[in-house]
Amino acid sequence: SVLLQVAKGPTYKIRLHAAVLELSLNLSKNTLQFSDILVGQCQIQTVRLYNRFQVPCKWFIKGVEPVTKVK
């Protein structure tokens, strides 16, 4: 909230609400390099997300359905 003092008038309390659209989210890796693996095996790599601002950053990951047929 902000108090707005009008010259020779009353003081108004104004409530501010904002949605920040520009974020600074840093990744621990810029690229992922996977080596060759056999069919049926998997490989896991970890990527960390860092929020460098003091303002909380809410985010989510939405999974997509895996491709069942390779062209």
N, CA and C atoms as a LAMMPS dump frame, in Angstrom:
ITEM: TIMESTEP
0
ITEM: NUMBER OF ATOMS
213
ITEM: BOX BOUNDS ff ff ff
-5.0000000000000000e+02 5.0000000000000000e+02
-5.0000000000000000e+02 5.0000000000000000e+02
-5.0000000000000000e+02 5.0000000000000000e+02
ITEM: ATOMS id mol type element x y z
1 1 1 N 0.835 -1.185 0
2 1 2 C 0 0 0
3 1 3 C 0.876 1.242 0
4 2 1 N 0.349 2.29 -0.609
5 2 2 C 1.047 3.57 -0.694
6 2 3 C 0.092 4.652 -0.232
7 3 1 N 0.597 5.581 0.546
8 3 2 C -0.215 6.724 0.945
9 3 3 C 0.03 7.868 -0.026
10 4 1 N -1.05 8.413 -0.594
11 4 2 C -0.965 9.52 -1.54
12 4 3 C -1.519 10.761 -0.864
13 5 1 N -0.651 11.736 -0.624
14 5 2 C -1.067 12.987 0.014
15 5 3 C -1.374 14.01 -1.065
16 6 1 N -2.624 14.429 -1.158
17 6 2 C -3.038 15.447 -2.119
18 6 3 C -2.776 16.812 -1.504
19 7 1 N -2.117 17.693 -2.27
20 7 2 C -1.818 19.04 -1.767
21 7 3 C -3.115 19.741 -1.377
22 8 1 N -3.152 20.237 -0.149
23 8 2 C -4.325 20.921 0.408
24 8 3 C -5.569 20.034 0.334
25 9 1 N -5.379 18.737 0.512
26 9 2 C -6.501 17.8 0.45
27 9 3 C -6.255 16.58 1.318
28 10 1 N -7.094 15.587 1.17
29 10 2 C -6.985 14.387 2.005
30 10 3 C -5.845 13.459 1.565
31 11 1 N -5.575 12.476 2.402
32 11 2 C -4.604 11.433 2.099
33 11 3 C -5.365 10.178 1.68
34 12 1 N -4.935 9.57 0.576
35 12 2 C -5.571 8.357 0.076
36 12 3 C -4.618 7.185 0.225
37 13 1 N -5.176 6.073 0.641
38 13 2 C -4.397 4.843 0.719
39 13 3 C -4.651 4.076 -0.572
40 14 1 N -3.586 3.812 -1.344
41 14 2 C -3.695 3.126 -2.621
42 14 3 C -3.019 1.764 -2.497
43 15 1 N -3.753 0.735 -2.869
44 15 2 C -3.194 -0.622 -2.842
45 15 3 C -2.641 -0.944 -4.219
46 16 1 N -1.377 -1.36 -4.272
47 16 2 C -0.722 -1.699 -5.528
48 16 3 C -0.621 -3.21 -5.66
49 17 1 N -0.856 -3.689 -6.863
50 17 2 C -0.723 -5.116 -7.157
51 17 3 C -0.106 -5.235 -8.534
52 18 1 N 0.91 -6.08 -8.669
53 18 2 C 1.598 -6.195 -9.958
54 18 3 C 1.948 -7.645 -10.241
55 19 1 N 2.018 -7.94 -11.502
56 19 2 C 2.525 -9.234 -11.959
57 19 3 C 3.802 -8.959 -12.736
58 20 1 N 4.918 -9.489 -12.245
59 20 2 C 6.202 -9.263 -12.89
60 20 3 C 6.341 -10.253 -14.038
61 21 1 N 6.592 -9.744 -15.222
62 21 2 C 6.668 -10.593 -16.398
63 21 3 C 8.092 -10.909 -16.816
64 22 1 N 9.048 -10.182 -16.309
65 22 2 C 10.446 -10.42 -16.675
66 22 3 C 11.151 -11.065 -15.497
67 23 1 N 11.589 -12.284 -15.677
68 23 2 C 12.261 -13.019 -14.617
69 23 3 C 13.716 -13.257 -14.973
70 24 1 N 14.499 -13.505 -13.962
71 24 2 C 15.889 -13.872 -14.191
72 24 3 C 16.101 -15.23 -13.54
73 25 1 N 15.974 -16.254 -14.335
74 25 2 C 16.141 -17.611 -13.854
75 25 3 C 17.389 -18.177 -14.506
76 26 1 N 18.358 -18.57 -13.699
77 26 2 C 19.611 -19.097 -14.22
78 26 3 C 19.615 -20.617 -14.12
79 27 1 N 20.264 -21.259 -15.073
80 27 2 C 20.399 -22.715 -15.085
81 27 3 C 21.821 -23.107 -14.729
82 28 1 N 21.982 -24.258 -14.093
83 28 2 C 23.321 -24.726 -13.741
84 28 3 C 24.091 -25.219 -14.96
85 29 1 N 23.385 -25.589 -16.037
86 29 2 C 24.025 -26.038 -17.279
87 29 3 C 23.318 -25.386 -18.457
88 30 1 N 24.087 -24.999 -19.463
89 30 2 C 23.492 -24.436 -20.676
90 30 3 C 23.119 -25.511 -21.69
91 31 1 N 23.842 -26.627 -21.673
92 31 2 C 23.564 -27.725 -22.602
93 31 3 C 23.628 -29.049 -21.852
94 32 1 N 22.96 -30.038 -22.399
95 32 2 C 23.02 -31.398 -21.868
96 32 3 C 23.621 -32.296 -22.937
97 33 1 N 24.642 -33.048 -22.576
98 33 2 C 25.292 -33.975 -23.502
99 33 3 C 25.046 -35.393 -23.007
100 34 1 N 24.29 -36.156 -23.782
101 34 2 C 24.031 -37.547 -23.437
102 34 3 C 24.917 -38.448 -24.285
103 35 1 N 25.516 -39.444 -23.644
104 35 2 C 26.334 -40.403 -24.396
105 35 3 C 25.428 -41.485 -24.975
106 36 1 N 25.987 -42.322 -25.841
107 36 2 C 25.223 -43.415 -26.444
108 36 3 C 24.827 -44.425 -25.363
109 37 1 N 23.61 -44.944 -25.479
110 37 2 C 23.139 -45.977 -24.559
111 37 3 C 22.445 -47.073 -25.358
112 38 1 N 22.266 -48.22 -24.727
113 38 2 C 21.577 -49.336 -25.362
114 38 3 C 20.066 -49.151 -25.249
115 39 1 N 19.334 -49.763 -26.171
116 39 2 C 17.876 -49.698 -26.145
117 39 3 C 17.377 -50.264 -24.818
118 40 1 N 16.461 -49.569 -24.183
119 40 2 C 15.908 -50.01 -22.907
120 40 3 C 16.613 -49.423 -21.703
121 41 1 N 17.783 -48.821 -21.894
122 41 2 C 18.5 -48.182 -20.796
123 41 3 C 18.123 -46.704 -20.746
124 42 1 N 18.476 -46.057 -19.663
125 42 2 C 18.211 -44.618 -19.561
126 42 3 C 19.438 -43.917 -19.001
127 43 1 N 19.429 -42.624 -19.119
128 43 2 C 20.511 -41.791 -18.617
129 43 3 C 19.87 -40.584 -17.952
130 44 1 N 20.372 -40.199 -16.806
131 44 2 C 19.79 -39.093 -16.047
132 44 3 C 20.82 -37.99 -15.89
133 45 1 N 20.378 -36.751 -16.073
134 45 2 C 21.211 -35.584 -15.805
135 45 3 C 20.396 -34.61 -14.967
136 46 1 N 21.067 -33.908 -14.1
137 46 2 C 20.401 -32.956 -13.214
138 46 3 C 20.703 -31.535 -13.655
139 47 1 N 19.67 -30.712 -13.677
140 47 2 C 19.814 -29.287 -13.971
141 47 3 C 19.186 -28.532 -12.811
142 48 1 N 19.907 -27.57 -12.262
143 48 2 C 19.378 -26.759 -11.163
144 48 3 C 18.942 -25.402 -11.687
145 49 1 N 17.818 -24.917 -11.172
146 49 2 C 17.298 -23.595 -11.52
147 49 3 C 17.565 -22.665 -10.346
148 50 1 N 18.116 -21.49 -10.632
149 50 2 C 18.438 -20.521 -9.592
150 50 3 C 17.671 -19.226 -9.821
151 51 1 N 17.022 -18.735 -8.774
152 51 2 C 16.353 -17.443 -8.793
153 51 3 C 17.271 -16.467 -8.067
154 52 1 N 17.891 -15.549 -8.793
155 52 2 C 18.871 -14.63 -8.206
156 52 3 C 18.226 -13.415 -7.534
157 53 1 N 16.916 -13.239 -7.7
158 53 2 C 16.241 -12.104 -7.074
159 53 3 C 15.759 -12.476 -5.678
160 54 1 N 15.471 -11.456 -4.86
161 54 2 C 14.93 -11.694 -3.529
162 54 3 C 13.422 -11.921 -3.582
163 55 1 N 12.803 -11.584 -4.704
164 55 2 C 11.368 -11.786 -4.87
165 55 3 C 11.124 -13.261 -5.175
166 56 1 N 10.164 -13.898 -4.504
167 56 2 C 9.894 -15.309 -4.78
168 56 3 C 9.527 -15.543 -6.242
169 57 1 N 9.978 -16.643 -6.763
170 57 2 C 9.713 -17.006 -8.156
171 57 3 C 8.96 -18.328 -8.152
172 58 1 N 7.705 -18.299 -8.625
173 58 2 C 6.911 -19.523 -8.693
174 58 3 C 6.982 -20.067 -10.105
175 59 1 N 7.219 -21.358 -10.247
176 59 2 C 7.311 -21.965 -11.568
177 59 3 C 6.842 -23.403 -11.477
178 60 1 N 6.588 -23.991 -12.616
179 60 2 C 6.172 -25.38 -12.652
180 60 3 C 6.693 -26.018 -13.925
181 61 1 N 6.712 -27.325 -13.927
182 61 2 C 7.113 -28.085 -15.107
183 61 3 C 5.909 -28.905 -15.546
184 62 1 N 5.579 -28.814 -16.801
185 62 2 C 4.464 -29.581 -17.346
186 62 3 C 5.031 -30.687 -18.219
187 63 1 N 4.756 -31.907 -17.843
188 63 2 C 5.255 -33.043 -18.606
189 63 3 C 4.465 -33.238 -19.884
190 64 1 N 5.133 -33.738 -20.886
191 64 2 C 4.463 -34.056 -22.145
192 64 3 C 4.459 -35.567 -22.307
193 65 1 N 3.493 -36.06 -23.048
194 65 2 C 3.409 -37.498 -23.285
195 65 3 C 4.618 -37.96 -24.099
196 66 1 N 5.233 -39.089 -23.735
197 66 2 C 6.382 -39.578 -24.502
198 66 3 C 5.964 -40.026 -25.898
199 67 1 N 6.874 -39.901 -26.82
200 67 2 C 6.628 -40.352 -28.189
201 67 3 C 6.67 -41.872 -28.198
202 68 1 N 5.625 -42.498 -28.727
203 68 2 C 5.575 -43.962 -28.719
204 68 3 C 6.075 -44.575 -30.015
205 69 1 N 6.192 -43.768 -31.056
206 69 2 C 6.609 -44.294 -32.353
207 69 3 C 7.73 -43.431 -32.91
208 70 1 N 8.855 -44.033 -33.216
209 70 2 C 9.99 -43.314 -33.786
210 70 3 C 9.874 -43.372 -35.299
211 71 1 N 9.969 -42.21 -35.935
212 71 2 C 9.868 -42.154 -37.403
213 71 3 C 11.227 -42.284 -38.038
